[in-house]
Amino acid sequence: MLTFFRQLLLCLVCLWLPASWAADSGWLRAADNDHASVRLRTQTLPGGETRLLLDVQLEKGWKTYWRSPGEGGIAPTIVWNDSPSVTWRWPVPQRFDVAGITTQGYHDDVSFPITLHDVKTPTLSGVLTLSTCSNVCILTDYPFSLDLRAPTDKNIDYDFTRAMGTLPREDGLTTTLQADYAPGKMIVTATREGGWHSPALFLDTLDGVSFAKPSVQVNGDTLIATVPVTDEWGDSAPDLQGKTLSLVLADNGLAQESTRVIGRASGLPSDGVSLWLVLSMALLGGLILNIMPCVLPVLAMKLGSVLQGDSTQRGVVRRQFLASVAGIVASFLALALMMTLLRLSNQALGWGIQFQNPWFIAAMVLVMVLFSASLLGLFEIRLSSNTTTFLATRGGRGLAGHFWQGAFATLLATPCTAPFLGTAVSVALVAPLPKLWGIFLAMGIGMSLPWLLVAAWPGLAQRLPKPGRWMNLVRIVLGVMMLGSALWLLTLLNAHVGAAITWGIGGVLALLLCVALAWRYRGRVALGAAGLMLMTAAALFWLPQSSSPLRDRIDWQPLSEQAIQTALGDGKRVFVDVTADWCVTCKANKYNVLLRDDVQQALTSPDVVALRGDWSRPSTAISQFLQRRQSAAIPFNQIYGPGTPQGEILPPLLSRDAVLNALSNAKGKN
């Protein structure tokens, strides 16, 4: 009978609620905080490992924080009465922005899976400190004590596994990921096959550093996040290069946690550069566009309109040139609008990419041929009374023609990356939208400066020689210059339709012009003009292919990120060249620098790998390559090596010394 009562007493003890659930704290609430409830449950596994699941329930409108709260808040912590080895895991957080302050954390319900090792006592006890915030913040302590010998909650295994499923993965989201630092900002660049939909970036705090809300830009498969960085007091941040950064990237329910050694944000023209300096570069780059070969035909066209004007009154000249300025500025603002729309639709951006379209090139060839024919006197283009057209050359009869001359000059200027302009464009296409518009406006004003000069002092135009018979010769010269530009544009079709079709189109156009000249100017004049055109065509088509002491001996390999990393892994230097047939500055770099004997010798060294990307036609791979380096304009040249593993980006207009010095620096210490 005594044995029976003992067994009955033991069963009653086991059925007593506090004893049977001693491994579960139950839902704990604090008297001064009725907005949050917490529960702690344990499970001891074979081998001695102990699981602890911390559940937090929050009232609507309240939140708690991730391990790195951001610009405000405190992460949940547990102060243990003993000292077990603890691994605290953190689900993917969310971002909260209130009154200009950005934080990272959780709302509603969240469960933290925690693992403990080397637990030496049968009881786990401590104090959980939880920060919860809404319009106000409350810091609450929750003392707890858990008996590890008590029966385990039958649901904890399922709940723990489900909580583990909310953690970010180690891989599976990004194809490439890198973090680079420039003064005042962190640049995180990631690529994902299939593109990005709703990306979010969360950064772990570094000592003495404060990260603001990231500005995320998506271009196709490439994500570029710019994070403003300061110290804890809002002043200039310390140099973060070489430090290890932990971050979480999330997109559409999939998240990846990664660590990266922070590199140097090479190729960011705005690194440490003020907005005023960038605007000055844009202004100067726009000014230099006027002397680039791309714009020369339109300048000739403008000169022709002044020479043919039947009025030299100051007011007339001023209005004509101001109309051209309006056309230039309006075109640059239209380009800014186009870039804005492309960025908002997550499309690839590039300066001059319209010259990758064969239909656009063909249209420009036709326009230039018409301009040339008009200057050669075959016909005159006049504005109709009810519409305007940018094909006007008789600007003296109306302001619309002068406006479209300026617009057409801008259109032809886009394949030219003049000195300083490449820097400004690269900044503009990755900058915040207001800055983008400001830089494009500065480029338009810079290109307009010569036109504004004549508008301010019309006497400059009046000092031109008086009209006379010599103007006919000038018109022919200008027409041939325009024809040369048309033939250069025609050569760009080679990459799209092949040499045979290109030659066929060129031959038909030349034949039509010769027949028209023979009909318009009989005799020697026609023969002379036709011969001059044929000589121009021969120069453009044959001279670049003729035998020349400037021969390219470099073994160019296809450009790819993998090729760069493979060469660096072999301890070699890498020279990257992104070029295109339509890029005039690229041609200048080629013939003035890259084909020089000493540069050729340096680039054919056994430890140098030369990689070339041809952007003559659309290429997603090249677009993404440039975007990762915060560039959108070509020419683009970069040199890697043991001494410069992050890569050194060269200026758009190359020089012999810049290339050789960068190659020497890339070699590093022997």
Buried (B, 14 or more C-beta within 10 A) or exposed (E): EEEEEEEEEEEEEEEEEEEEBBBBBBEBBBEEBEBBBBBBBBBBEEEEBBBBBBBBBBBEEBBBBBBBBBBBBBBBEBEEEEEBEBEBBBBBBBBBEEEEEBBBBBBEEBBBBBBBEEBEEEBBEBEBBBBBBBEEBBEBEBEBEBBBEBEBBEEBBEBBEEBBEBBBEEEEBBEBBBBBBBBBBBBBBBBBEEBBEEBBBBBBBBEEBBBBBBBBBBBBBBBBBBBBBBEEEEEEBEEBBEBEBBBBBBBEEEBBBBEBEBBBBBBBBBBEBEEEBBBBBBBBBBBBBBEBBBBBBBBBBBBBBBBBBEEBEEEBBBBBBBBBBBBBBBBBBBBBEEBBEBBEEBEBBBBBBBBBEBEBBBEBBBBBBBBBBBBBBBEEBBBEEEEBEBBBBBBBBBBBBBBBBBBBBBBBBBBBBBBBBBBBBBBBBBBEEEBBBBBBBBBBBBBBBBBBEBBEBBEBBBEEEEEEEEBEEBBBEBBBBBBBBBBBBBBBBBBBBEEEEBBEBBEEBBEEBBEBBBEBBEEEBBBEBBEBBEEBBEEBBEEEEEEEEEEEEBEBEEBBBEBBEEBBEEEBBBBBBBBBBBBBBBBBBBEBBBBBEEBBEBBEEEBBBBBBBBBBEEBEBBBBBBBBBBBBBBBBBBBBBBBBEBBBBBBBBBEBEBBBBBBBBBBEEE
